[in-house]
């Protein structure tokens, strides 16, 4: 009987040792945590897409409403990146009111992010909204930087 208990202890000790060793040898992975994946680049064909939807007062109003429901909690009502959820999660998001914040991003890249999400922004609007609505969201996001003198969007 003692022999069985000794073997069981040895197996248990070996298992714990292997678990600790595995967590130490895999950088970025602590026990019980998933490793962080590198952000995948946006496919070139998606980045090259052109926005077929012209900004209209109606389209921007619809996008503003959707933005308030789905995006403002992180990106802030004014697009300043200071939404309540972003603060709780300690996220550093871009202030879209700054003209250079999105200057290097194409409309296609923004559309891809609105559709699929990015980083901790899981999901996206792809399965919830039409393409036209998502393009209107791209127009709305772009509109934050077009306000003169730091004026806040209406």
C-alpha positions in Angstrom: 0.0 0.0 0.0 2.8 2.4 0.8 4.4 1.7 -2.5 1.1 2.8 -4.3 1.0 6.0 -2.3 4.7 6.7 -3.0 4.1 6.1 -6.8 1.0 8.4 -6.8 3.0 11.2 -5.0 5.8 10.8 -7.5 3.4 11.1 -10.5 1.7 14.1 -8.9 5.0 15.8 -8.2 6.2 15.1 -11.8 3.0 16.6 -13.2 3.3 19.8 -11.1 6.9 20.1 -12.1 6.1 19.8 -15.8 3.3 22.4 -15.4 5.6 24.9 -13.7 8.4 24.2 -16.2 6.0 24.8 -19.2 4.8 28.1 -17.8 8.4 29.3 -17.3 9.7 28.3 -20.7 6.8 29.8 -22.7 7.4 33.6 -22.7 4.3 35.7 -22.2 2.4 32.8 -20.7 1.8 32.6 -16.9 0.0 29.7 -15.3 -3.7 29.8 -16.2 -3.3 32.6 -18.9 -3.4 32.4 -22.6 -0.4 33.8 -24.5 -1.1 37.1 -26.3 -1.2 36.7 -30.0 0.5 39.2 -32.3 -2.0 41.4 -34.1 -2.5 40.0 -37.6 -2.0 42.5 -40.4 -5.1 43.6 -42.4 -5.2 41.8 -45.8 -4.0 44.1 -48.6 -7.2 43.6 -50.6 -9.2 44.8 -47.7 -7.0 47.8 -47.0 -7.3 48.8 -50.7 -11.1 48.9 -50.6 -12.6 52.3 -51.5 -15.6 53.7 -49.6 -18.5 53.6 -52.0 -20.8 55.5 -49.5 -20.7 59.3 -49.6 -21.2 61.0 -46.2 -24.8 62.3 -46.0 -26.5 63.9 -43.0 -28.8 60.9 -42.8 -26.0 58.3 -43.0 -23.9 60.1 -40.4 -27.0 60.4 -38.1 -27.6 56.6 -38.4 -23.9 55.9 -37.8 -23.9 58.2 -34.8 -26.7 56.3 -33.2 -25.1 52.9 -33.8 -21.7 54.3 -32.6 -23.4 55.4 -29.4 -24.8 51.9 -28.8 -21.8 49.8 -29.8 -18.6 51.9 -29.9 -18.8 54.8 -27.5 -18.3 52.7 -24.4 -14.7 52.3 -25.4 -14.0 55.0 -28.0 -15.9 57.8 -26.1 -19.0 59.6 -27.3 -16.8 62.3 -28.8 -14.2 59.8 -30.3 -11.6 60.8 -27.8 -10.8 57.2 -26.8 -11.9 57.8 -23.2 -15.0 55.7 -22.9 -15.9 54.1 -19.6 -15.1 50.6 -20.6 -11.7 51.6 -22.0 -10.9 53.3 -18.7 -11.9 50.2 -16.8 -9.8 48.0 -19.0 -6.9 50.5 -18.9 -6.8 50.7 -22.7 -5.0 53.5 -24.5 -7.1 54.3 -27.5 -6.5 56.9 -30.2 -8.2 60.3 -30.0 -9.9 60.5 -33.3 -10.4 64.2 -33.0 -6.7 64.6 -33.7 -6.3 65.0 -37.5 -3.2 62.7 -37.7 -4.8 59.9 -35.5 -6.2 58.1 -38.6 -4.3 59.9 -41.4 -2.2 56.8 -42.2 -5.2 54.5 -42.3 -7.3 53.8 -45.4 -11.0 53.7 -45.4 -10.6 50.0 -46.3 -8.6 49.4 -43.1 -11.2 51.2 -41.0 -13.9 49.2 -42.7 -12.1 46.0 -42.0 -11.7 46.9 -38.3 -15.4 48.0 -38.0 -16.4 44.7 -39.6 -14.0 42.2 -37.8 -12.8 44.0 -34.7 -9.1 44.5 -33.7 -7.1 43.7 -30.7 -9.4 43.5 -27.7 -12.2 44.8 -29.9 -13.7 41.4 -30.5 -16.4 40.7 -33.1 -17.1 43.9 -34.9 -20.2 44.8 -36.8 -19.9 42.3 -39.7 -22.6 40.0 -38.6 -24.9 42.7 -37.2 -25.1 45.4 -39.9 -25.1 45.9 -43.6 -22.1 47.0 -45.6 -23.6 50.4 -46.1 -24.1 51.0 -42.4 -20.4 50.0 -41.8 -19.2 52.4 -44.5 -21.3 55.1 -42.8 -19.5 54.2 -39.5 -16.2 54.8 -41.4 -17.5 58.2 -42.5 -18.6 59.0 -39.0 -15.2 58.1 -37.4 -13.5 60.2 -40.0 -15.8 63.1 -39.1 -14.4 63.4 -35.6 -11.1 64.9 -37.0 -13.0 67.3 -39.3 -14.4 69.4 -36.5 -12.7 72.8 -36.4 -10.9 74.1 -33.3 -11.5 71.0 -31.2 -15.2 71.4 -31.6 -17.1 68.3 -30.4 -19.4 66.4 -32.8 -23.1 67.1 -32.5 
